[in-house]
Amino acid sequence: MKVLIIGGTGLISTAVTKELLERGEDVTLFNRGRSEAPFLKPKVIHGDRYNHREFESKMLEAGTFDCVIDMICYSPEDARSLVRAFAGRTGHLIFCSTVDVYAKPASRYPITEAEPHRPPEWDYAKNKEACEEILKEAEGQGSFPLTILRPAFTYGEGRGLVHSFGGNNHYFDRLLKGKPIVVHGDGQSLWSSCHRDDVARGFVNAVCNPKAFGKSYHLTGEEWMTWNQYHQTVAQAIGAPPPKLVHIPTDLLAKAAKRAHICAINFQFNNIFDNTAARTDLGFQYTIPFAEGVRRIFGWLTKHGSIPNSDEDPYDDRVIDAWQRLGSKMLEELAGLD
């Protein structure tokens, strides 16, 4: 089976490429050639996905494929270019979207694929939603069978974890040194994470799978935990002391600290998803426990010197100090009020 992966060397797509090659498929990657796949070499077509004229020309030269997986389509114009490149020229198109296309907060939990789409004021989410609509319209016109896959937070060797200040890896150093960790709100909203190897198998099992034609699926973690539990699990997994959690109201934190903007549009809401459809049609399985996945990525980051010294980044400590001073002042002003 001839499979084209647009991208192929990112976090998820590296694992997808590896799985397909091990399965014996004829795999071709289209990317800029800036990163190499660390395994058996697939065929590679070099080019810029976002130079649409060049992309479409090179895809025409490449011939037809049984399946095309686009891991990096981001903007509406990227999606229109994808349609021009492959309408009538592939037996199956798989688009990597995101669970962030859904309304927040959701109407029910866990979130199913039937949840209304109303992405937050966040370019990434709004663009992915627009891409989905363009590709669905093309499918309706008979351009190709379409499958939309929606991962949630995916982690793995090569990338760290998220936290209230985004994804910088000084977080691990703070935990190891017993420094306090900022947590948005009361730390009770629910979060889920999935290792990229589990997510990748969902992609691979969707390839040219007739059950998946015309459908959308979640490929997400199944250990639902509060953010408090999340930090506690990470600390235990890497051999750090129990974390000292400093809770700051989300609206205040997001306004005061730019690094925490993601908390207001995403992290403060429950992010838990129903994988029933993917388990049924794609054989999706959540096999890598979060603690085990954390140990894997911590080992990888340590080996590659990718955990910076938190002493050289005082950002967290400045935020914590300001919050504690504000709280102390509030207590003084309200003393004896009742």
C-alpha positions as CSV (number, residue, x, y, z in Angstrom):
1,M,0.0,0.0,0.0
2,K,1.4,3.4,-1.0
3,V,1.1,5.9,1.9
4,L,2.1,9.6,1.8
5,I,2.7,11.4,5.0
6,I,2.8,15.2,4.8
7,G,5.2,15.9,7.6
8,G,6.4,12.5,9.0
9,T,9.1,13.6,11.4
10,G,7.1,15.4,14.1
11,L,6.2,14.0,17.5
12,I,3.2,11.9,16.4
13,S,4.1,11.5,12.8
14,T,7.6,10.0,13.6
15,A,5.8,7.2,15.4
16,V,3.2,6.8,12.5
17,T,6.0,6.6,10.0
18,K,7.8,4.0,12.0
19,E,4.7,1.8,12.5
20,L,3.8,1.9,8.8
21,L,7.3,1.0,7.8
22,E,7.4,-1.9,10.2
23,R,4.1,-3.1,8.8
24,G,5.7,-3.2,5.4
25,E,3.9,-0.3,3.7
26,D,5.4,1.8,0.9
27,V,5.9,5.1,2.8
28,T,6.8,8.5,1.3
29,L,7.2,11.6,3.3
30,F,6.8,15.2,2.1
31,N,8.6,17.7,4.2
32,R,11.4,20.3,4.2
33,G,14.1,17.8,5.2
34,R,15.1,19.7,8.3
35,S,14.6,16.7,10.5
36,E,15.4,13.1,9.8
37,A,13.4,10.0,10.8
38,P,15.6,8.0,13.3
39,F,14.9,4.6,11.7
40,L,14.7,2.8,8.4
41,K,14.7,5.5,5.8
42,P,11.4,6.1,4.0
43,K,11.2,7.8,0.6
44,V,11.3,11.6,1.0
45,I,10.1,14.4,-1.3
46,H,11.5,17.7,-0.1
47,G,9.5,20.8,-0.4
48,D,7.6,23.5,1.6
49,R,4.1,22.5,2.5
50,Y,3.1,26.1,2.9
51,N,4.3,27.1,-0.6
52,H,1.0,25.9,-2.1
53,R,2.0,26.2,-5.8
54,E,5.2,24.2,-5.2
55,F,3.4,21.7,-3.0
56,E,0.7,21.0,-5.6
57,S,3.2,20.7,-8.4
58,K,5.3,18.2,-6.5
59,M,2.3,16.1,-5.5
60,L,1.2,16.0,-9.1
61,E,4.6,14.7,-10.1
62,A,4.6,12.1,-7.3
63,G,1.6,10.3,-8.7
64,T,-1.2,8.8,-6.8
65,F,-1.3,7.2,-3.3
66,D,-3.7,4.8,-1.6
67,C,-3.7,7.0,1.5
68,V,-2.5,10.5,2.3
69,I,-2.0,11.6,5.9
70,D,-1.7,15.3,6.4
71,M,-0.1,16.0,9.8
72,I,0.7,19.7,9.4
73,C,-2.3,21.3,7.5
74,Y,-3.0,24.3,9.6
75,S,-4.7,27.1,7.8
76,P,-7.8,27.2,5.6
77,E,-5.6,27.9,2.6
78,D,-3.5,24.8,3.4
79,A,-6.7,22.8,3.4
80,R,-7.8,24.2,0.0
81,S,-4.4,23.4,-1.4
82,L,-4.7,19.9,-0.1
83,V,-8.0,19.5,-1.9
84,R,-6.5,20.8,-5.1
85,A,-3.6,18.4,-4.8
86,F,-5.5,15.2,-4.1
87,A,-9.1,15.5,-5.3
88,G,-9.6,12.3,-7.3
89,R,-6.0,11.3,-6.7
90,T,-6.1,9.3,-3.4
91,G,-8.2,6.5,-2.1
92,H,-8.2,7.9,1.4
93,L,-7.3,11.2,3.1
94,I,-6.6,11.4,6.9
95,F,-6.4,14.8,8.5
96,C,-4.8,15.4,11.9
97,S,-7.0,17.8,13.7
98,T,-7.4,18.5,17.4
99,V,-10.0,18.1,20.2
100,D,-9.7,21.9,20.7
101,V,-12.3,22.4,17.9
102,Y,-15.0,21.7,20.6
103,A,-16.8,24.3,22.6
104,K,-15.4,25.0,26.1
105,P,-16.9,24.2,28.5
106,A,-18.5,21.2,26.9
107,S,-22.2,20.3,27.1
108,R,-21.4,16.9,28.7
109,Y,-18.5,14.8,29.8
110,P,-16.7,12.8,28.7
111,I,-16.8,14.7,25.4
112,T,-17.9,12.7,22.4
113,E,-17.4,13.4,18.6
114,A,-21.0,14.8,18.6
115,E,-20.0,17.7,20.8
116,P,-20.7,21.1,19.1
117,H,-17.8,22.9,17.5
118,R,-17.2,26.3,18.9
119,P,-13.4,26.7,19.2
120,P,-12.1,29.4,21.6
121,E,-10.5,32.6,20.5
122,W,-7.3,30.8,19.7
123,D,-5.9,30.7,16.2
124,Y,-4.8,27.1,16.4
125,A,-8.2,25.8,17.3
126,K,-10.1,28.1,14.9
127,N,-7.9,27.2,12.0
128,K,-8.2,23.5,12.6
129,E,-12.0,23.8,12.7
130,A,-11.9,25.7,9.4
131,C,-9.7,23.1,7.8
132,E,-12.2,20.4,8.9
133,E,-15.1,22.1,7.3
134,I,-13.2,22.6,4.0
135,L,-12.2,19.0,3.8
136,K,-15.7,17.8,4.7
137,E,-17.1,19.9,1.9
138,A,-14.6,18.4,-0.5
139,E,-15.5,14.9,0.7
140,G,-19.2,15.6,0.1
141,Q,-18.3,16.6,-3.5
142,G,-16.7,13.2,-4.0
143,S,-13.0,14.4,-3.9
144,F,-11.9,11.5,-1.5
145,P,-13.0,9.5,1.5
146,L,-12.0,11.5,4.6
147,T,-11.1,10.6,8.1
148,I,-10.5,13.2,10.8
149,L,-8.4,12.2,13.8
150,R,-8.4,14.4,16.9
151,P,-5.6,13.9,19.4
152,A,-5.7,15.7,22.7
153,F,-2.4,16.5,24.5
154,T,0.2,14.1,23.2
155,Y,3.6,13.6,24.7
156,G,6.6,11.4,24.0
157,E,10.3,11.1,23.7
158,G,11.4,14.4,22.2
159,R,8.9,16.6,23.9
160,G,8.2,17.5,27.6
161,L,4.9,18.0,29.4
162,V,2.5,20.9,29.7
163,H,1.8,22.8,32.9
164,S,0.3,26.2,33.8
165,F,3.1,28.1,32.2
166,G,3.1,26.2,28.9
167,G,5.6,23.6,28.1
168,N,9.1,24.7,29.1
169,N,11.2,21.9,30.7
170,H,12.5,23.8,33.6
171,Y,9.3,22.5,35.2
172,F,11.1,19.1,35.8
173,D,14.1,20.9,37.5
174,R,11.7,22.8,39.8
175,L,10.1,19.5,40.9
176,L,13.5,17.8,41.5
177,K,14.6,20.8,43.6
178,G,11.4,20.9,45.6
179,K,10.5,24.4,44.3
180,P,6.8,25.4,44.4
181,I,4.8,24.8,41.2
182,V,2.1,27.3,40.1
183,V,-1.3,25.7,39.4
184,H,-4.2,27.5,37.7
185,G,-7.4,27.8,39.8
186,D,-7.9,25.2,42.5
187,G,-6.2,22.5,40.4
188,Q,-9.4,20.4,40.2
189,S,-10.2,20.6,36.5
190,L,-9.6,17.3,34.7
191,W,-6.8,16.7,32.2
192,S,-5.8,13.7,30.0
193,S,-2.5,12.9,28.3
194,C,-1.6,10.2,25.8
195,H,1.8,8.9,24.7
196,R,2.5,9.3,21.0
197,D,3.0,5.6,20.4
198,D,-0.6,4.9,21.4
199,V,-1.9,7.8,19.3
200,A,0.2,6.6,16.3
201,R,-1.4,3.2,16.3
202,G,-4.8,4.9,15.9
203,F,-3.5,6.7,12.8
204,V,-2.0,3.5,11.3
205,N,-5.2,1.5,11.9
206,A,-7.2,4.1,10.2
207,V,-5.2,3.9,6.9
208,C,-7.6,2.7,4.1
209,N,-9.9,1.3,6.7
210,P,-13.5,1.5,5.2
211,K,-15.0,1.7,8.7
212,A,-13.2,5.1,9.1
213,F,-14.4,6.7,5.9
214,G,-16.5,9.8,6.6
215,K,-15.9,9.7,10.3
216,S,-14.0,11.6,13.1
217,Y,-12.3,10.0,16.1
218,H,-10.7,10.9,19.4
219,L,-7.2,9.5,20.1
220,T,-6.7,10.6,23.7
221,G,-5.6,9.6,27.1
222,E,-7.8,7.6,29.4
223,E,-6.3,8.4,32.9
224,W,-8.4,11.3,33.8
225,M,-6.7,13.3,36.6
226,T,-7.0,16.7,38.2
227,W,-4.1,19.0,37.7
228,N,-3.2,18.5,41.3
229,Q,-3.0,14.7,40.7
230,Y,-1.1,15.4,37.5
231,H,1.7,17.2,39.2
232,Q,1.8,14.7,42.0
233,T,2.1,11.9,39.5
234,V,4.9,13.6,37.6
235,A,6.9,14.2,40.7
236,Q,6.6,10.6,41.9
237,A,7.5,9.3,38.5
238,I,10.8,11.2,38.3
239,G,11.8,10.7,41.9
240,A,11.1,14.2,43.1
241,P,9.6,15.1,46.5
242,P,5.8,15.7,46.8
243,P,5.2,19.0,45.0
244,K,4.4,22.2,46.7
245,L,1.4,23.5,44.7
246,V,0.6,27.2,44.7
247,H,-3.0,27.8,43.5
248,I,-3.7,31.2,41.7
249,P,-7.1,32.1,40.3
250,T,-7.1,31.4,36.6
251,D,-8.4,34.7,35.3
252,L,-5.9,36.7,37.4
253,L,-3.0,34.3,36.5
254,A,-3.7,34.5,32.8
255,K,-3.9,38.3,32.8
256,A,-0.8,38.8,34.9
257,A,1.5,36.2,33.3
258,K,1.5,35.8,29.6
259,R,2.9,32.3,29.8
260,A,-0.3,31.3,31.5
261,H,-2.6,32.5,28.7
262,I,-3.4,28.9,27.7
263,C,-4.9,28.3,31.1
264,A,-7.8,30.7,30.4
265,I,-8.7,29.3,26.9
266,N,-8.0,25.6,27.6
267,F,-6.5,24.3,30.9
268,Q,-9.2,25.6,33.2
269,F,-11.8,23.5,31.5
270,N,-12.3,19.7,31.8
271,N,-10.4,18.0,29.0
272,I,-11.7,14.4,29.1
273,F,-12.8,12.5,25.9
274,D,-14.7,9.4,25.0
275,N,-12.6,7.0,22.8
276,T,-15.3,4.4,22.2
277,A,-15.5,5.1,18.5
278,A,-11.8,4.7,18.0
279,R,-11.6,1.6,20.1
280,T,-14.5,0.1,18.0
281,D,-13.4,1.0,14.5
282,L,-9.6,1.5,14.8
283,G,-8.7,-0.9,17.6
284,F,-7.3,2.0,19.6
285,Q,-5.9,1.0,23.0
286,Y,-4.4,3.1,25.8
287,T,-1.4,1.0,26.7
288,I,1.2,3.3,28.2
289,P,0.3,4.5,31.8
290,F,1.0,8.1,32.3
291,A,3.6,7.5,35.0
292,E,5.5,5.1,32.7
293,G,5.3,7.6,29.9
294,V,6.7,10.4,32.2
295,R,9.6,8.2,33.1
296,R,10.4,7.6,29.4
297,I,10.4,11.2,28.4
298,F,12.3,12.3,31.6
299,G,15.0,9.8,30.7
300,W,15.1,11.1,27.1
301,L,15.2,14.7,28.2
302,T,18.0,14.0,30.7
303,K,20.0,12.0,28.2
304,H,19.8,14.9,25.7
305,G,20.5,17.7,28.2
306,S,17.1,19.2,27.6
307,I,16.2,20.0,31.2
308,P,17.4,23.6,31.9
309,N,18.4,24.9,35.2
310,S,15.3,26.6,36.8
311,D,17.6,28.8,38.9
312,E,18.3,30.7,35.7
313,D,14.6,31.4,35.0
314,P,13.0,33.3,37.9
315,Y,9.6,33.8,36.2
316,D,7.7,31.3,38.4
317,D,9.2,32.6,41.6
318,R,8.3,36.2,40.7
319,V,4.7,35.2,40.0
320,I,4.5,33.3,43.3
321,D,6.1,36.1,45.3
322,A,3.6,38.6,43.8
323,W,0.7,36.4,44.6
324,Q,1.8,35.7,48.1
325,R,2.3,39.5,48.8
326,L,-1.2,40.2,47.3
327,G,-2.7,37.5,49.5
328,S,-1.0,38.8,52.6
329,K,-2.2,42.4,51.9
330,M,-5.8,41.1,51.4
331,L,-5.7,39.3,54.7
332,E,-4.4,42.4,56.5
333,E,-7.1,44.6,54.9
334,L,-10.0,42.2,55.7
335,A,-8.8,41.3,59.2
336,G,-11.7,41.6,61.6
337,L,-14.3,42.2,58.8
338,D,-16.7,39.5,60.2
